[in-house]
Amino acid sequence: MNAHTLEVFTKFGSVRRDFAAEEIDGLTPERKARFFALVEAAKDSEDAEAEVENARADKAACKKTFDAAQAEHLRLHPPATFHEEWKRLIARSKE
């Protein structure tokens, strides 16, 4: 039985990327399958995190555009004050 072990994580907890062929060749077929599944899952996780960061950046850009449009709308169509609404109500009641 081959008791070859492989250190797959860096000191920061991420999966290493600098494996030598000899390190991988020393693994049993079962451990190789697990190793490649781990590396693939780590890559998928990193890709998903990159997508989330891109989505956050897109969201921030959209929010900035929305805020600018909302400010322009409020500038062109300011909300009515209480006094203006009161005058409208009085004018309507006289009809």
GROMACS elastic network, one bead per residue, 0.5 to 0.9 nm:
[ bonds ]
;  ai    aj funct       b0    kb
    1    28     6  0.88428   500
    2     5     6  0.88677   500
    2    26     6  0.80706   500
    2    27     6  0.76055   500
    2    28     6  0.69808   500
    3    27     6  0.84201   500
    3    28     6  0.87902   500
    4    23     6  0.86537   500
    4    26     6  0.63283   500
    4    27     6  0.61738   500
    4    28     6  0.81487   500
    5    23     6  0.86476   500
    5    26     6  0.84022   500
    5    27     6  0.74098   500
    6    23     6  0.69104   500
    6    24     6  0.80296   500
    6    26     6  0.88786   500
    6    27     6  0.80573   500
    7    10     6  0.80560   500
    7    16     6  0.83327   500
    8    14     6  0.83434   500
    8    15     6  0.56635   500
    8    16     6  0.55379   500
    8    17     6  0.84372   500
    8    19     6  0.83953   500
    8    35     6  0.83612   500
    8    39     6  0.88058   500
    9    12     6  0.75893   500
    9    13     6  0.54286   500
    9    14     6  0.54169   500
    9    16     6  0.54042   500
   10    13     6  0.52675   500
   10    14     6  0.55098   500
   10    15     6  0.61638   500
   10    16     6  0.57560   500
   11    14     6  0.76854   500
   12    15     6  0.89294   500
   13    16     6  0.88752   500
   14    42     6  0.80603   500
   15    38     6  0.83723   500
   15    39     6  0.70514   500
   15    42     6  0.66756   500
   15    43     6  0.88453   500
   16    19     6  0.71812   500
   16    39     6  0.85852   500
   17    39     6  0.85153   500
   19    22     6  0.82699   500
   19    23     6  0.65120   500
   19    24     6  0.71915   500
   20    23     6  0.53282   500
   20    24     6  0.67943   500
   20    25     6  0.87874   500
   21    24     6  0.52757   500
   21    25     6  0.59918   500
   21    26     6  0.85832   500
   22    25     6  0.50069   500
   22    26     6  0.61274   500
   23    26     6  0.54269   500
   23    27     6  0.71870   500
   24    27     6  0.55795   500
   24    28     6  0.88703   500
   24    32     6  0.69691   500
   24    35     6  0.84225   500
   25    28     6  0.79505   500
   25    32     6  0.81767   500
   26    32     6  0.88816   500
   27    30     6  0.79242   500
   27    31     6  0.57344   500
   27    32     6  0.56935   500
   27    35     6  0.87884   500
   28    31     6  0.51346   500
   28    32     6  0.60047   500
   28    33     6  0.86140   500
   29    33     6  0.62312   500
   29    34     6  0.86885   500
   30    33     6  0.52425   500
   30    34     6  0.64189   500
   30    35     6  0.86174   500
   31    35     6  0.58868   500
   31    36     6  0.85459   500
   32    36     6  0.60882   500
   32    37     6  0.84234   500
   33    36     6  0.53354   500
   33    37     6  0.61424   500
   33    38     6  0.85952   500
   34    37     6  0.50496   500
   34    38     6  0.60997   500
   34    39     6  0.86621   500
   35    38     6  0.50925   500
   35    39     6  0.62516   500
   35    40     6  0.86055   500
   36    39     6  0.50412   500
   36    40     6  0.60172   500
   36    41     6  0.84409   500
   37    40     6  0.51233   500
   37    41     6  0.60302   500
   37    42     6  0.85340   500
   38    41     6  0.50966   500
   38    42     6  0.61021   500
   38    43     6  0.86065   500
   39    42     6  0.50889   500
   39    43     6  0.62231   500
   39    44     6  0.86328   500
   40    43     6  0.51003   500
   40    44     6  0.61428   500
   40    45     6  0.85494   500
   41    44     6  0.50054   500
   41    45     6  0.60578   500
   41    46     6  0.86106   500
   42    45     6  0.50218   500
   42    46     6  0.62202   500
   42    47     6  0.86113   500
   43    46     6  0.51015   500
   43    47     6  0.61385   500
   43    48     6  0.85626   500
   44    47     6  0.50506   500
   44    48     6  0.61061   500
   44    49     6  0.86102   500
   45    48     6  0.50822   500
   45    49     6  0.61937   500
   45    50     6  0.86338   500
   46    49     6  0.50764   500
   46    50     6  0.62094   500
   46    51     6  0.86655   500
   47    50     6  0.50630   500
   47    51     6  0.62514   500
   47    52     6  0.87146   500
   48    52     6  0.62586   500
   48    53     6  0.87071   500
   49    52     6  0.50352   500
   49    53     6  0.62810   500
   49    54     6  0.86614   500
   50    53     6  0.50901   500
   50    54     6  0.62089   500
   50    55     6  0.85817   500
   51    54     6  0.50315   500
   51    55     6  0.60716   500
   51    56     6  0.85657   500
   52    56     6  0.61258   500
   52    57     6  0.86124   500
   53    56     6  0.50478   500
   53    57     6  0.62506   500
   53    58     6  0.86337   500
   54    57     6  0.50704   500
   54    58     6  0.61559   500
   54    59     6  0.85293   500
   55    59     6  0.60025   500
   55    60     6  0.85371   500
   56    60     6  0.61419   500
   56    61     6  0.86511   500
   57    60     6  0.51066   500
   57    61     6  0.63039   500
   57    62     6  0.86792   500
   58    61     6  0.51191   500
   58    62     6  0.61726   500
   58    63     6  0.85608   500
   59    62     6  0.50558   500
   59    63     6  0.60301   500
   59    64     6  0.85412   500
   60    63     6  0.50660   500
   60    64     6  0.61785   500
   60    65     6  0.86813   500
   61    64     6  0.51294   500
   61    65     6  0.63161   500
   61    66     6  0.86364   500
   62    65     6  0.50555   500
   62    66     6  0.60378   500
   62    67     6  0.85012   500
   63    67     6  0.59575   500
   63    68     6  0.84890   500
   64    67     6  0.51645   500
   64    68     6  0.62353   500
   64    69     6  0.86670   500
   65    68     6  0.52109   500
   65    69     6  0.62259   500
   65    70     6  0.85991   500
   66    69     6  0.50821   500
   66    70     6  0.60105   500
   66    71     6  0.85100   500
   67    70     6  0.50460   500
   67    71     6  0.60757   500
   67    72     6  0.85603   500
   68    71     6  0.51437   500
   68    72     6  0.62159   500
   68    73     6  0.86175   500
   69    72     6  0.50807   500
   69    73     6  0.61100   500
   69    74     6  0.86183   500
   70    74     6  0.61515   500
   70    75     6  0.85020   500
   71    74     6  0.51218   500
   71    75     6  0.61010   500
   71    76     6  0.86866   500
   72    76     6  0.62285   500
   72    77     6  0.84298   500
   73    76     6  0.51741   500
   73    77     6  0.58030   500
   73    78     6  0.78003   500
   74    79     6  0.71909   500
   75    78     6  0.57023   500
   77    80     6  0.87892   500
   78    81     6  0.88280   500
   80    83     6  0.80824   500
   80    84     6  0.60594   500
   80    85     6  0.65303   500
   81    84     6  0.52462   500
   81    85     6  0.63734   500
   81    86     6  0.86036   500
   82    85     6  0.51983   500
   82    86     6  0.60833   500
   82    87     6  0.86732   500
   83    87     6  0.62102   500
   83    88     6  0.86915   500
   84    87     6  0.51392   500
   84    88     6  0.63056   500
   84    89     6  0.86702   500
   85    88     6  0.50649   500
   85    89     6  0.61541   500
   85    90     6  0.86479   500
   86    89     6  0.50687   500
   86    90     6  0.62089   500
   86    91     6  0.85987   500
   87    90     6  0.51299   500
   87    91     6  0.61157   500
   87    92     6  0.85526   500
   88    91     6  0.50583   500
   88    92     6  0.60601   500
   88    93     6  0.85663   500
   89    92     6  0.50786   500
   89    93     6  0.61521   500
   89    94     6  0.88017   500
   90    93     6  0.50907   500
   90    94     6  0.64406   500
   91    94     6  0.53573   500
   91    95     6  0.69472   500
   92    95     6  0.55112   500
